[in-house]
Amino acid sequence: MKIALFSAKGYDKDYFDRINKNYHLSITYFETGLNKDTSNLTLGFDGVCVFVNDNLDKETIEKIAANGIKVIALRCAGFNNVDIAAAQANNIKVVRVPAYSPEAVAEHAVALILTLNRKTHKAYNRVRESNFSLEKLTGFNLHNKTVGVIGTGIIGKAFCNIMLGFGCHVVAYDVYASDELKHKGVQYVSLDELLKQSDIISLHCPLTPETKHIINESAFTKMKNGVMLINTGRGALVNTQDAIKALKDQKLGYLGIDVYEQETNIFFRDLSEEIMQDEIFARLMTFPNVLVTAHQAFFTGEALEQIATITLQNLSDFENGETLVNEVKG
Ligand code: NAD
């Protein structure tokens, strides 16, 4: 089976080539993302392998279907960038990697919290310049603080476990409560109650029409003054303009994001010699209490290994007519 792998980076090639020795698929790597303008590259392939910022809207799907694509393999968990109904209508199967290393993402959320709180990024630079002053580096104890977790699926669960270990009081909001977490002391509350009680809020729900801008102006008004917001979910969970207003009003005391609503044109590339065209992102970068990482929460060796293995297994199952255990259905 011939696979076109889009948005390919060196690390994708390293892991896929090594693990593909067990699967023997024919993989062609394209640095470009897949969208309606690049869909002609899929001609002659049986399947595509895509990542978080490839845009498989209805138009792209119709074009790749016409080129003979029969399977879309997402090498990620979220599938908000694929029009699932359009894929089904065009007889294209969609598979994903539902769980590769939930700890990787959960631990990165904790890294954002600790960095913003204890300002180790600033301390690192100061000490390198022989500035050993502690002025403005004051943090706060995590112990006894209330952490609100929105979405307690596999990543949210791993995150709750870590925060319980810090001695935090963990409150959660999810459409389904986890008995396992309840037994460990996590308290499920309404969204409003979570926003009201939390010192730190971390987002771990998928991006859906219901969760788009779940954190907006109205949500910020319900939060404590000086609250910390962490988003390792998807950018559009947060209305960035409203977050900027909350930062200016000092309602939002800290913002740590690994994802950004308009990240497609920014993340996963070196723009160090270019002019930043995104005014909202440029404004975000001016705040001393904002920390941005470029969608790297998943990025551990363990996760890359799992992503390549599960994706190749998904494609191999498709080729062999096996049950698709990781199929995404509408
Ligand atoms: P999951 O499906 O295991 O868990 C999602 C949880 O969100 C579920 O418990 C679900 O019930 C809950 N949920 C759904 N709709 C909700 C709503 N309206 N309100 C509250 N809760 C709701 O998914 P997961 O593997 O834990 O991943 C969560 C998200 O993290 C993914 O959808 C993806 O967008 C994001 N993610 C980011 C990275 C990264 O590198 N930054 C990596 C992997 C996943």
Residues whose N, C-alpha, C, O or C-beta is under 5 A from the ligand:
A	BS01	NAD	A77 G78 P98 V105 G151 T152 G153 I154 I155 G156 Y173 D174 V175 Y176 H204 C205 P206 L207 E210 T211 T232 G233 R234 D258 H295 Q296 A297 F298
